[in-house]
Amino acid sequence: MRKRLRTVWQSLKIKQKIKLFTNIVFFLILFSIFLDAWTLKYSLFDFYAILNSNSIASDFVQAMESETALFETFVKTGKEEDQIKLDEAIAYTEKIVAQLPYEYQKTGERRYAKTWSILNMYQVYCGKRSHVLNEGEKTAEYIRELYEVYDIQAYLQSYAKELMRDTLEDGVSAYSGKIRMITAIPVLVILFEILFFFCTRKLSELMNSSIVSPVVELAEASRRIAENDFYIDDIKVRSGDELGELVTAFNKMKYATGEYIMALEERRSALDLYHAEEMEKLEIAARLDAMELELLKSQINPHFLFNTLNVIGGMADLEGAQTTEKMIAALSSLFRYNLKTPEKKVSLTRELKAVKDYMFLQEMRFGGRITCETDCRTDAELVMIPTFTIQPLVENAIIHGLASKETGGQIVIRIRERREMISIVVADNGNGMDRETLRRLRQNLGAEGSGRTNRMSIGLFNIYRRVHMMYEGGTMQIHSRAGEGTIIRICIKDERCNHFEE
């Protein structure tokens, strides 16, 4: 029988073997889960139901005894503190009565009948008890009703004790019926776990012998072939699946592959030489392209641009167009700062001047809808910051935050000295960003080479990289909320001492 099963297994395809192995393991695991769930229900939930029923019956007896005693005390004394205790006891008794099991299938005929009697009598008792407690004068009618309440209390206590006794008896009977099965559960679980282990181990051995071992032998043979050892023994398998066909084809191809690999090695060497020559040509071509680009850039004469703007400004002055003259002067100053500032660091005064010129042009463009406020509490002439740090942030705030808002908005630039650090904050009340966009932007800024997907992230990435490269401990933080605006905070070292030395 065992030999026949092995023969059938070897005739199966790999997909069929994996499917059969998976189904058997899944069935064993599923059966184990069902066994565990059944054991848990049988040993825990059923006993919890018994204990819970006993607890509720016992609590009802105690609640009625406590309520009866407090009722009698209050009737005698009439004190307010006794009334408060009685009200608490009544509320607790009502809570316990509501929890009494009242399902015929679960309680049985005896407990069901007693519970039914208790529930009906308790409703009558509640009405009479309330009438007595609300009765002001102690008349003969009051005395008669009071003793009726006492009689009903005694009746309820008697039935409560009988219900508790019946509940305990049913619980003991149910426990006695389950105790034999409970003692057999561990043995059953152990036997199943042994069977599960044995079946899984056998299936693993079959999978290992028919799939894993041939793959390992193929890997070892491939490694030796990679070391130019083509004269190895043939790999032997007895399975008729795809892996067996692969091994057969491998054995047929390995000898012919030796000569083919040698030919490929010679061809690869020739291609390597050719590739090196081509790479050298590409590098030369790239250098030529860069030189051509620099040549094209150098053809734009900044002096010609500045002189032309000055001539246009002079003509605007002669024609009395003062606003146009101011705009041309601001644009000329901004171009001069952008094109003729080779330094890596400039004074804060120069950077704020560029921001002022830029904002003047934007205020003319947007008709006063966008304003900028600068609050600088440091010596701007001495403080040195990276070139083009604040103006690109202001430009981003306008383009991405305020330009699309019909009501416009405001940009606030705040500069402070903090513990030998310079804090630069650029905030706007524009469109802002949602959480996902802000998360992607922060992630891109932290990754080298990222942040180049749009104009906004290009400028931010450039500033972020320069702040971290030029200053040890330099930071750049971005905070934003959709519909509320964006805040960008840059902290760099205060280098005024270095400025003096220079």
C-alpha positions as CSV (number, residue, x, y, z in Angstrom):
1,M,0.0,0.0,0.0
2,R,2.8,2.4,0.9
3,K,4.7,1.6,-2.3
4,R,1.5,2.2,-4.3
5,L,0.9,5.6,-2.7
6,R,4.5,6.6,-3.5
7,T,4.1,5.6,-7.1
8,V,0.9,7.6,-7.4
9,W,2.6,10.6,-5.8
10,Q,5.5,10.5,-8.2
11,S,3.2,10.4,-11.2
12,L,1.5,13.7,-10.1
13,K,2.5,17.1,-11.6
14,I,4.1,19.7,-9.3
15,K,1.0,21.8,-9.3
16,Q,-1.1,18.8,-8.3
17,K,1.4,17.9,-5.5
18,I,1.4,21.4,-4.1
19,K,-2.4,21.5,-4.3
20,L,-2.8,18.1,-2.5
21,F,-0.2,19.1,0.2
22,T,-2.0,22.4,0.8
23,N,-5.4,20.9,1.0
24,I,-4.4,18.2,3.4
25,V,-2.5,20.7,5.7
26,F,-5.5,23.1,5.5
27,F,-7.9,20.3,6.4
28,L,-5.8,19.3,9.4
29,I,-5.5,22.9,10.6
30,L,-9.2,23.5,10.1
31,F,-10.0,20.3,12.0
32,S,-7.6,21.4,14.8
33,I,-9.4,24.8,15.0
34,F,-12.8,23.1,15.2
35,L,-11.5,20.8,17.9
36,D,-10.1,23.7,19.9
37,A,-13.3,25.7,19.5
38,W,-15.4,22.8,20.6
39,T,-13.2,22.2,23.6
40,L,-13.3,25.9,24.6
41,K,-17.1,25.9,24.3
42,Y,-17.5,22.6,26.2
43,S,-15.1,23.4,29.0
44,L,-15.4,27.1,29.4
45,F,-18.6,28.6,28.0
46,D,-20.9,25.8,29.3
47,F,-19.4,26.0,32.8
48,Y,-19.6,29.8,32.7
49,A,-23.4,29.5,31.9
50,I,-23.8,27.2,34.9
51,L,-21.8,29.4,37.2
52,N,-23.6,32.5,35.9
53,S,-27.0,31.0,36.6
54,N,-26.0,30.0,40.1
55,S,-24.6,33.5,40.7
56,I,-27.8,35.3,39.5
57,A,-30.0,33.1,41.7
58,S,-27.8,33.6,44.7
59,D,-27.7,37.4,44.1
60,F,-31.5,37.5,43.8
61,V,-31.9,35.8,47.2
62,Q,-29.5,38.2,48.8
63,A,-31.1,41.2,47.1
64,M,-34.6,40.3,48.3
65,E,-33.3,39.8,51.9
66,S,-31.5,43.1,51.8
67,E,-34.4,45.0,50.3
68,T,-36.8,43.4,52.9
69,A,-34.6,44.4,55.8
70,L,-34.1,48.0,54.6
71,F,-37.9,48.3,53.8
72,E,-38.8,47.3,57.3
73,T,-36.2,49.7,58.8
74,F,-37.5,52.6,56.7
75,V,-41.1,51.9,57.6
76,K,-40.2,52.0,61.3
77,T,-37.8,55.1,61.2
78,G,-38.9,57.1,58.2
79,K,-35.4,58.6,58.0
80,E,-34.0,60.1,54.8
81,E,-30.8,58.1,54.9
82,D,-32.7,54.9,55.3
83,Q,-34.8,55.8,52.3
84,I,-31.7,56.4,50.2
85,K,-30.4,52.9,51.1
86,L,-33.8,51.4,50.4
87,D,-33.9,53.1,46.9
88,E,-30.4,51.6,46.1
89,A,-31.5,48.2,47.2
90,I,-34.7,48.4,45.1
91,A,-32.7,49.4,42.1
92,Y,-30.2,46.5,42.6
93,T,-33.1,44.0,43.0
94,E,-34.7,45.2,39.8
95,K,-31.4,44.8,38.0
96,I,-31.0,41.2,39.2
97,V,-34.7,40.3,38.4
98,A,-34.1,41.5,34.8
99,Q,-31.1,39.1,34.6
100,L,-33.0,36.0,35.7
101,P,-32.8,33.2,33.0
102,Y,-36.2,32.9,31.4
103,E,-35.8,30.5,28.4
104,Y,-37.6,27.2,28.6
105,Q,-35.0,25.3,26.6
106,K,-32.1,26.4,28.9
107,T,-33.8,26.4,32.3
108,G,-36.2,23.4,32.1
109,E,-39.8,23.1,33.3
110,R,-39.2,23.6,37.1
111,R,-37.0,26.7,36.9
112,Y,-39.1,28.2,34.2
113,A,-42.3,27.9,36.3
114,K,-40.7,29.4,39.4
115,T,-39.1,32.2,37.4
116,W,-42.5,32.9,35.8
117,S,-44.1,33.1,39.2
118,I,-41.4,35.3,40.6
119,L,-41.6,37.8,37.6
120,N,-45.4,38.1,37.9
121,M,-45.4,38.4,41.6
122,Y,-42.6,40.9,41.6
123,Q,-44.6,43.2,39.3
124,V,-47.5,43.0,41.9
125,Y,-45.0,43.6,44.7
126,C,-43.5,46.7,43.1
127,G,-47.0,48.3,42.8
128,K,-48.0,47.6,46.4
129,R,-44.6,48.6,47.7
130,S,-44.7,51.9,45.9
131,H,-48.3,52.6,47.2
132,V,-47.2,51.9,50.8
133,L,-44.1,54.1,50.5
134,N,-46.1,57.0,49.0
135,E,-49.0,56.7,51.6
136,G,-48.7,59.6,54.0
137,E,-51.0,58.6,56.9
138,K,-50.9,55.3,58.7
139,T,-54.5,54.3,58.6
140,A,-56.0,50.8,58.9
141,E,-55.9,50.5,55.1
142,Y,-52.2,51.4,55.2
143,I,-51.5,48.7,57.9
144,R,-53.4,46.1,55.8
145,E,-51.4,46.9,52.6
146,L,-48.1,47.0,54.6
147,Y,-48.7,43.5,55.8
148,E,-49.6,42.4,52.3
149,V,-46.2,43.7,51.2
150,Y,-44.5,41.7,54.0
151,D,-46.4,38.6,52.8
152,I,-45.3,39.1,49.2
153,Q,-41.7,39.7,50.3
154,A,-41.8,36.4,52.2
155,Y,-43.3,34.7,49.2
156,L,-40.6,36.1,46.9
157,Q,-37.8,35.1,49.3
158,S,-39.2,31.6,49.5
159,Y,-39.4,31.2,45.8
160,A,-36.0,32.8,45.3
161,K,-34.5,30.2,47.6
162,E,-36.3,27.4,45.8
163,L,-35.1,28.8,42.5
164,M,-31.5,28.9,43.8
165,R,-31.8,25.3,45.0
166,D,-33.2,24.1,41.6
167,T,-30.4,26.1,39.8
168,L,-27.7,24.5,41.9
169,E,-29.2,21.0,41.4
170,D,-29.4,21.6,37.6
171,G,-25.8,22.9,37.6
172,V,-24.5,19.8,39.5
173,S,-26.4,17.5,37.2
174,A,-25.0,19.2,34.1
175,Y,-21.4,19.2,35.5
176,S,-21.7,15.5,36.4
177,G,-22.7,14.8,32.8
178,K,-19.8,16.8,31.4
179,I,-17.0,15.7,33.7
180,R,-16.3,12.4,31.9
181,M,-16.0,14.2,28.6
182,I,-13.7,16.9,30.1
183,T,-11.3,14.2,31.4
184,A,-11.2,12.7,27.9
185,I,-10.6,15.9,26.0
186,P,-6.8,16.2,26.8
187,V,-6.3,12.6,25.6
188,L,-8.2,13.3,22.4
189,V,-6.3,16.5,21.8
190,I,-2.9,14.8,22.3
191,L,-3.9,11.9,19.9
192,F,-4.9,14.4,17.2
193,E,-1.7,16.4,17.6
194,I,0.3,13.2,17.2
195,L,-1.7,12.3,14.1
196,F,-1.3,15.9,12.8
197,F,2.5,15.8,13.3
198,F,2.8,12.4,11.7
199,C,0.8,13.4,8.6
200,T,2.6,16.7,8.2
201,R,6.0,15.1,8.5
202,K,5.3,12.4,5.9
203,L,3.9,15.0,3.5
204,S,7.0,17.1,4.1
205,E,9.3,14.2,3.4
206,L,7.5,13.5,0.1
207,M,7.7,17.2,-0.9
208,N,11.4,17.2,0.0
209,S,12.3,14.1,-1.9
210,S,10.3,14.9,-5.1
211,I,10.8,18.7,-5.3
212,V,13.3,20.2,-2.9
213,S,16.1,17.7,-3.3
214,P,16.1,17.8,-7.1
215,V,16.1,21.6,-7.0
216,V,19.1,21.5,-4.6
217,E,20.9,19.2,-6.9
218,L,20.1,21.4,-9.9
219,A,21.5,24.4,-8.0
220,E,24.7,22.6,-7.0
221,A,25.2,21.4,-10.6
222,S,24.5,25.0,-11.9
223,R,27.1,26.3,-9.4
224,R,29.7,23.9,-10.7
225,I,28.9,24.7,-14.3
226,A,29.3,28.4,-13.4
227,E,32.8,27.4,-12.3
228,N,33.4,26.0,-15.8
229,D,33.1,22.4,-14.5
230,F,30.9,20.8,-17.2
231,Y,31.9,17.1,-16.6
232,I,29.7,16.4,-13.6
233,D,27.5,13.3,-13.0
234,D,23.9,13.3,-14.3
235,I,21.2,14.3,-11.9
236,K,18.8,11.3,-11.2
237,V,15.1,11.7,-10.3
238,R,12.3,9.2,-10.4
239,S,9.4,11.6,-10.6
240,G,7.5,12.1,-13.8
241,D,6.5,15.7,-13.2
242,E,7.8,18.9,-14.7
243,L,10.8,18.8,-12.5
244,G,11.8,15.4,-13.8
245,E,11.5,16.7,-17.4
246,L,13.6,19.7,-16.5
247,V,16.3,17.5,-15.0
248,T,16.4,15.3,-18.1
249,A,16.7,18.3,-20.4
250,F,19.4,19.7,-18.1
251,N,21.5,16.5,-18.3
252,K,21.2,16.6,-22.1
253,M,22.2,20.2,-22.4
254,K,25.1,20.5,-19.9
255,Y,27.8,19.0,-22.2
256,A,26.8,21.1,-25.2
257,T,26.6,24.1,-23.0
258,G,30.3,23.8,-22.1
259,E,31.4,24.7,-25.6
260,Y,28.7,27.2,-26.0
261,I,29.7,29.0,-22.7
262,M,33.3,29.1,-23.9
263,A,32.2,30.8,-27.1
264,L,30.1,33.2,-25.2
265,E,33.1,34.1,-22.9
266,E,35.2,35.0,-25.9
267,R,32.3,37.1,-27.3
268,R,31.7,38.8,-23.9
269,S,35.4,39.9,-23.8
270,A,35.1,41.5,-27.2
271,L,31.8,43.2,-26.2
272,D,33.4,44.5,-23.0
273,L,36.1,46.2,-25.0
274,Y,33.5,47.6,-27.4
275,H,31.3,48.8,-24.5
276,A,34.3,50.6,-22.9
277,E,35.0,52.5,-26.1
278,E,31.3,53.4,-26.5
279,M,31.1,54.7,-22.9
280,E,34.1,56.8,-23.6
281,K,32.5,58.3,-26.7
282,L,29.3,59.0,-24.7
283,E,31.2,60.8,-22.0
284,I,32.9,62.9,-24.6
285,A,29.6,63.7,-26.2
286,A,28.1,64.6,-22.8
287,R,31.0,67.0,-22.2
288,L,30.5,68.6,-25.6
289,D,26.7,69.0,-24.9
290,A,27.6,70.7,-21.5
291,M,30.1,73.0,-23.2
292,E,27.5,73.9,-25.9
293,L,24.9,74.7,-23.2
294,E,27.3,76.9,-21.4
295,L,28.1,78.6,-24.7
296,L,24.4,79.3,-25.3
297,K,24.0,80.6,-21.8
298,S,27.0,82.9,-22.1
299,Q,25.4,84.5,-25.2
300,I,22.8,86.2,-22.9
301,N,24.6,89.3,-21.8
302,P,23.4,90.4,-18.4
303,H,24.8,93.9,-18.9
304,F,22.7,94.3,-22.0
305,L,19.6,93.2,-20.1
306,F,20.2,95.7,-17.2
307,N,21.1,98.6,-19.5
308,T,17.9,98.0,-21.5
309,L,15.8,97.9,-18.4
310,N,17.4,101.2,-17.2
311,V,16.7,102.8,-20.6
312,I,13.1,101.7,-20.4
313,G,12.9,103.0,-16.8
314,G,14.3,106.4,-17.9
315,M,11.7,106.7,-20.7
316,A,8.9,105.8,-18.2
317,D,10.2,108.6,-15.9
318,L,10.2,111.1,-18.8
319,E,6.6,110.1,-19.7
320,G,5.5,110.4,-16.0
321,A,4.7,106.7,-15.5
322,Q,6.1,106.5,-12.0
323,T,4.5,103.1,-11.2
324,T,6.0,101.6,-14.4
325,E,9.4,103.1,-13.5
326,K,9.2,101.5,-10.0
327,M,8.2,98.1,-11.5
328,I,11.1,98.2,-14.0
329,A,13.5,99.3,-11.2
330,A,12.3,96.4,-9.0
331,L,12.6,93.9,-11.9
332,S,16.1,95.2,-12.8
333,S,17.2,94.8,-9.1
334,L,15.7,91.3,-8.9
335,F,17.4,90.2,-12.2
336,R,20.7,91.7,-11.0
337,Y,20.5,89.8,-7.7
338,N,19.6,86.5,-9.5
339,L,22.1,86.7,-12.3
340,K,25.1,88.4,-10.6
341,T,25.2,86.8,-7.2
342,P,27.9,84.1,-7.3
343,E,28.3,83.9,-3.5
344,K,26.9,80.9,-1.6
345,K,25.9,83.2,1.3
346,V,24.7,86.8,1.4
347,S,23.6,89.2,4.1
348,L,20.0,89.0,5.3
349,T,19.6,92.6,4.1
350,R,20.3,91.6,0.5
351,E,17.9,88.6,0.6
352,L,15.1,90.7,2.1
353,K,15.7,93.4,-0.5
354,A,15.2,90.8,-3.2
355,V,12.0,89.6,-1.5
356,K,10.8,93.3,-1.3
357,D,11.4,93.8,-5.0
358,Y,9.6,90.5,-5.9
359,M,6.6,91.4,-3.7
360,F,6.3,94.8,-5.2
361,L,5.9,93.2,-8.7
362,Q,3.4,90.7,-7.3
363,E,1.4,93.4,-5.5
364,M,1.2,95.3,-8.8
365,R,0.1,92.1,-10.5
366,F,-2.6,91.0,-8.1
367,G,-3.9,94.5,-7.3
368,G,-3.1,94.4,-3.6
369,R,-4.9,91.1,-3.0
370,I,-1.6,89.5,-1.8
371,T,0.5,91.3,0.9
372,C,3.7,90.5,2.6
373,E,4.7,91.5,6.2
374,T,8.3,91.2,7.4
375,D,9.2,91.0,11.1
376,C,13.0,90.8,11.5
377,R,14.4,91.1,15.0
378,T,18.1,90.6,14.3
379,D,20.9,92.6,12.7
380,A,20.2,92.0,9.1
381,E,23.4,93.6,7.9
382,L,25.6,91.1,9.8
383,V,23.6,87.9,9.6
384,M,24.6,85.7,6.6
385,I,22.2,83.2,5.1
386,P,22.3,81.0,2.0
387,T,21.6,82.8,-1.3
388,F,18.0,82.5,-2.6
389,T,16.5,81.1,0.6
390,I,13.6,83.3,1.4
391,Q,12.5,84.6,-2.1
392,P,11.8,81.1,-3.5
393,L,9.6,80.3,-0.4
394,V,7.6,83.5,-0.9
395,E,7.2,82.6,-4.6
396,N,5.9,79.1,-3.7
397,A,3.5,80.6,-1.2
398,I,2.0,82.9,-3.9
399,I,1.9,80.3,-6.8
400,H,0.7,77.3,-4.8
401,G,-1.1,78.9,-1.9
402,L,-2.6,82.3,-2.7
403,A,-2.8,82.9,-6.4
404,S,-5.9,80.8,-6.9
405,K,-7.8,82.4,-4.0
406,E,-10.2,85.1,-5.1
407,T,-9.8,86.9,-1.7
408,G,-6.0,86.7,-1.9
409,G,-4.1,86.4,1.4
410,Q,-1.1,87.4,3.4
411,I,2.5,86.2,3.7
412,V,4.4,86.7,7.0
413,I,8.2,86.5,7.3
414,R,9.4,86.3,10.9
415,I,13.2,86.2,11.7
416,R,14.5,85.6,15.2
417,E,17.7,84.9,17.1
418,R,17.5,81.7,19.3
419,R,20.5,80.2,21.1
420,E,23.1,81.1,18.5
421,M,20.7,80.0,15.8
422,I,18.8,82.1,13.2
423,S,15.1,81.1,12.8
424,I,13.4,82.0,9.6
425,V,9.6,81.4,9.3
426,V,7.6,82.0,6.1
427,A,3.9,81.5,6.6
428,D,0.8,82.0,4.4
429,N,-2.9,81.7,4.9
430,G,-3.5,80.1,1.4
431,N,-4.8,76.8,0.2
432,G,-2.5,74.6,2.3
433,M,-2.1,70.8,1.7
434,D,-3.9,67.7,2.9
435,R,-2.1,65.2,5.1
436,E,-1.2,62.8,2.3
437,T,0.3,65.5,0.1
438,L,2.3,66.9,3.0
439,R,3.5,63.4,3.9
440,R,4.7,62.7,0.3
441,L,6.4,66.1,0.2
442,R,8.3,65.5,3.5
443,Q,9.2,62.0,2.3
444,N,10.5,63.3,-1.0
445,L,12.6,66.0,0.7
446,G,14.3,63.4,2.9
447,A,15.2,61.2,-0.1
448,E,18.2,62.2,-2.3
449,G,17.2,62.9,-5.8
450,S,13.5,63.2,-5.1
451,G,11.4,66.3,-4.9
452,R,11.9,67.0,-8.6
453,T,8.4,66.3,-9.8
454,N,7.1,69.9,-9.9
455,R,8.2,73.4,-9.6
456,M,7.3,73.7,-5.9
457,S,9.3,70.6,-4.8
458,I,12.3,71.7,-7.0
459,G,12.7,74.9,-5.0
460,L,12.0,73.3,-1.6
461,F,14.4,70.4,-2.4
462,N,17.2,72.9,-3.4
463,I,16.8,74.9,-0.2
464,Y,16.5,71.7,2.0
465,R,19.7,70.2,0.5
466,R,21.7,73.5,0.9
467,V,20.6,74.0,4.5
468,H,21.6,70.5,5.5
469,M,24.9,70.6,3.5
470,M,26.1,74.0,4.6
471,Y,25.1,73.9,8.3
472,E,25.7,71.2,10.9
473,G,22.4,70.9,12.7
474,G,20.5,72.9,10.2
475,T,16.8,72.0,9.8
476,M,13.9,72.8,7.6
477,Q,10.3,71.9,8.7
478,I,7.1,72.1,6.8
479,H,3.6,72.3,8.4
480,S,0.4,72.7,6.5
481,R,-3.4,72.1,6.7
482,A,-5.8,72.1,3.8
483,G,-7.7,75.4,3.6
484,E,-5.7,77.0,6.4
485,G,-2.2,77.6,4.9
486,T,1.4,76.5,5.1
487,I,4.3,77.3,7.5
488,I,8.0,76.7,6.6
489,R,10.6,77.0,9.4
490,I,14.4,77.1,8.7
491,C,16.9,77.0,11.5
492,I,20.6,77.7,10.7
493,K,23.7,78.6,12.7
494,D,24.3,82.3,13.4
495,E,27.6,82.9,11.5
496,R,28.1,86.6,12.3
497,C,31.5,85.8,13.9
498,N,32.7,84.2,10.7
499,H,31.4,87.2,8.8
500,F,33.6,89.6,10.9
501,E,36.6,87.4,10.4
502,E,36.1,87.5,6.6
